[in-house]
Amino acid sequence: MEVKYTPHGEPGKTCAHCNFYTPKPDNPGKGDCFGHEVEGQGSCNQFQPKDA
């Protein structure tokens, strides 16, 4: 599985809205996804919306 990250995701399809994103407790604008530190405003080709 290849993750293709982009630093600016489409509205509603950002890392912050993704099921795989784990925000950092001290800074929810940054987090971890698939073992990489990412920005909450980014996105990638593996996007899965969070469960409501």
RAWOPE-V88846 format. One record per residue. N is the residue number from 1. RES is the residue in one letter. NEAR is the number of other ideal C-beta (glycine too) atoms within 8 Angstrom. Layout:
{{N:RES:NEAR} {N:RES:NEAR}}
//
This chain:
{{1:M:3} {2:E:4} {3:V:10} {4:K:6} {5:Y:9} {6:T:8} {7:P:6} {8:H:6} {9:G:11} {10:E:6} {11:P:5} {12:G:5} {13:K:10} {14:T:13} {15:C:15} {16:A:11} {17:H:10} {18:C:14} {19:N:7} {20:F:8} {21:Y:13} {22:T:7} {23:P:11} {24:K:9} {25:P:3} {26:D:3} {27:N:6} {28:P:8} {29:G:8} {30:K:10} {31:G:13} {32:D:9} {33:C:13} {34:F:6} {35:G:4} {36:H:8} {37:E:5} {38:V:13} {39:E:8} {40:G:13} {41:Q:10} {42:G:13} {43:S:12} {44:C:12} {45:N:6} {46:Q:8} {47:F:10} {48:Q:7} {49:P:8} {50:K:7} {51:D:4} {52:A:2}}
//
